[in-house]
Amino acid sequence: MTKRGQESDHINQIHRARFSKSIMTSHSIAPIHTQDRDWVKQIIVEQWASSIVVTRGQVHRPAILPGFVCWKGKERVGLVTYRVEKQECEIITLNSFTEREGVATELLQAAEKAAVQSGCNRLWVITTNDNLDALRFYQRRGFTITKVYTDALKESRKLKPKIPETGLYEIPIRDEIELEKNLH
Ligand SMILES: CC(C)(COP(=O)(O)OP(=O)(O)OC[C@H]1O[C@@H](n2cnc3c(N)ncnc32)[C@H](O)[C@@H]1OP(=O)(O)O)[C@@H](O)C(=O)NCCC(=O)NCCS
């Protein structure tokens, strides 16, 4: 086979793999129900080091917030929680347990739809400076960085001492980064 032939064969294999993966990974999204609450509690502690999440100096308890669960068959594979205040919706947590299958994208879409239905005109989220994956994820989905709160984590740690000093990619966790998407 020529080099060009090998290349196109390789590309076809990638396309086939992606196609079969998207068929195999059919998810469904459902609002958090009462029977999900114990799982939500457990996931929040596991993923966020405590039952609370702090953003902009405010303590949130995701286990009692509205949100959506992503199901793959009988398995829960993702969770989003959010809060609505003054026509604005803040994503508090977003977690995917089978990455790069579209789970977080579907959860974010569900939260956005719920925000629109509640009359919100802004969807926003706080992440930290080490979370390059989240910065990429949100910007690829129409969010823009609107504010950087330098050294905000000093205050957050007073409310949640369990926030580690070092985060993803061994980057010191220091700043809060605000991203938003206009819903109109
Ligand atoms: C950031 C995070 C939420 C992303 O979750 P995810 O489920 O992997 O996200 P998705 O699968 O929807 O999208 C990720 C990428 O996979 C790609 N993808 C989606 N389905 C795919 C498929 N079937 N095959 C190959 N790639 C696919 C998407 O196109 C996307 O790439 P892009 O950004 O270039 O478009 C996840 O890494 C996570 O849980 N992080 C820890 C918690 C966190 O930081 N949360 C955010 C702050 S609140």
The ligand as an SDF file (V2000), in Angstrom:
LIG
                    3D

 48 50  0  0  0  0  0  0  0  0999 V2000
  -13.7300   19.0540   32.3980 C   0  0  0  0  0  0  0  0  0  0  0  0
  -14.6650   17.8410   32.4010 C   0  0  0  0  0  0  0  0  0  0  0  0
  -15.9580   18.2090   33.0930 C   0  0  0  0  0  0  0  0  0  0  0  0
  -14.9100   17.3910   30.9490 C   0  0  0  0  0  0  0  0  0  0  0  0
  -15.7540   16.2450   30.9470 O   0  0  0  0  0  0  0  0  0  0  0  0
  -15.9620   15.2750   29.6700 P   0  0  0  0  0  0  0  0  0  0  0  0
  -17.1370   14.4080   29.9460 O   0  0  0  0  0  0  0  0  0  0  0  0
  -14.6870   14.6120   29.3350 O   0  0  0  0  0  0  0  0  0  0  0  0
  -16.3270   16.3320   28.5460 O   0  0  0  0  0  0  0  0  0  0  0  0
  -16.8630   15.9990   27.0880 P   0  0  0  0  0  0  0  0  0  0  0  0
  -16.6390   14.5430   26.7830 O   0  0  0  0  0  0  0  0  0  0  0  0
  -18.2490   16.5130   26.9680 O   0  0  0  0  0  0  0  0  0  0  0  0
  -15.9220   16.8900   26.1970 O   0  0  0  0  0  0  0  0  0  0  0  0
  -14.5130   16.7330   26.3060 C   0  0  0  0  0  0  0  0  0  0  0  0
  -13.9140   16.5090   24.9440 C   0  0  0  0  0  0  0  0  0  0  0  0
  -14.1870   15.1890   24.5010 O   0  0  0  0  0  0  0  0  0  0  0  0
  -14.6300   15.2370   23.1490 C   0  0  0  0  0  0  0  0  0  0  0  0
  -15.5580   14.1220   22.8950 N   0  0  0  0  0  0  0  0  0  0  0  0
  -16.8460   14.0700   23.2390 C   0  0  0  0  0  0  0  0  0  0  0  0
  -17.3920   12.8980   22.8190 N   0  0  0  0  0  0  0  0  0  0  0  0
  -16.3990   12.2080   22.2150 C   0  0  0  0  0  0  0  0  0  0  0  0
  -16.3210   10.9330   21.6010 C   0  0  0  0  0  0  0  0  0  0  0  0
  -17.3850   10.1260   21.5400 N   0  0  0  0  0  0  0  0  0  0  0  0
  -15.1160   10.5450   21.1090 N   0  0  0  0  0  0  0  0  0  0  0  0
  -14.0350   11.3390   21.1920 C   0  0  0  0  0  0  0  0  0  0  0  0
  -14.0470   12.5680   21.7590 N   0  0  0  0  0  0  0  0  0  0  0  0
  -15.2160   12.9900   22.2650 C   0  0  0  0  0  0  0  0  0  0  0  0
  -15.3450   16.5430   23.0540 C   0  0  0  0  0  0  0  0  0  0  0  0
  -15.4390   16.9760   21.7010 O   0  0  0  0  0  0  0  0  0  0  0  0
  -14.4790   17.4210   23.9050 C   0  0  0  0  0  0  0  0  0  0  0  0
  -13.3980   17.9610   23.1500 O   0  0  0  0  0  0  0  0  0  0  0  0
  -13.4280   19.4970   22.7380 P   0  0  0  0  0  0  0  0  0  0  0  0
  -13.4230   20.2820   24.0530 O   0  0  0  0  0  0  0  0  0  0  0  0
  -12.2260   19.6500   21.9260 O   0  0  0  0  0  0  0  0  0  0  0  0
  -14.7070   19.7020   21.9830 O   0  0  0  0  0  0  0  0  0  0  0  0
  -13.9980   16.6330   33.1410 C   0  0  0  0  0  0  0  0  0  0  0  0
  -12.6550   16.5460   32.7420 O   0  0  0  0  0  0  0  0  0  0  0  0
  -14.0710   16.6360   34.6540 C   0  0  0  0  0  0  0  0  0  0  0  0
  -14.9710   16.0190   35.2580 O   0  0  0  0  0  0  0  0  0  0  0  0
  -13.1100   17.3200   35.3250 N   0  0  0  0  0  0  0  0  0  0  0  0
  -13.0290   17.3580   36.7900 C   0  0  0  0  0  0  0  0  0  0  0  0
  -14.0480   18.3000   37.4180 C   0  0  0  0  0  0  0  0  0  0  0  0
  -13.9690   19.7020   36.8870 C   0  0  0  0  0  0  0  0  0  0  0  0
  -12.9040   20.2680   36.7810 O   0  0  0  0  0  0  0  0  0  0  0  0
  -15.1370   20.2840   36.5270 N   0  0  0  0  0  0  0  0  0  0  0  0
  -15.2020   21.5990   35.9020 C   0  0  0  0  0  0  0  0  0  0  0  0
  -15.1960   22.7240   36.8910 C   0  0  0  0  0  0  0  0  0  0  0  0
  -16.7810   22.9590   37.6360 S   0  0  0  0  0  0  0  0  0  0  0  0
  1  2  1  0
  2  3  1  0
  2  4  1  0
  2 36  1  0
  4  5  1  0
  5  6  1  0
  6  7  2  0
  6  8  1  0
  6  9  1  0
  9 10  1  0
 10 11  2  0
 10 12  1  0
 10 13  1  0
 13 14  1  0
 14 15  1  0
 15 16  1  0
 15 30  1  0
 16 17  1  0
 17 18  1  0
 17 28  1  0
 18 19  1  0
 18 27  1  0
 19 20  2  0
 20 21  1  0
 21 22  1  0
 21 27  2  0
 22 23  1  0
 22 24  2  0
 24 25  1  0
 25 26  2  0
 26 27  1  0
 28 29  1  0
 28 30  1  0
 30 31  1  0
 31 32  1  0
 32 33  2  0
 32 34  1  0
 32 35  1  0
 36 37  1  0
 36 38  1  0
 38 39  2  0
 38 40  1  0
 40 41  1  0
 41 42  1  0
 42 43  1  0
 43 44  2  0
 43 45  1  0
 45 46  1  0
 46 47  1  0
 47 48  1  0
M  END
$$$$
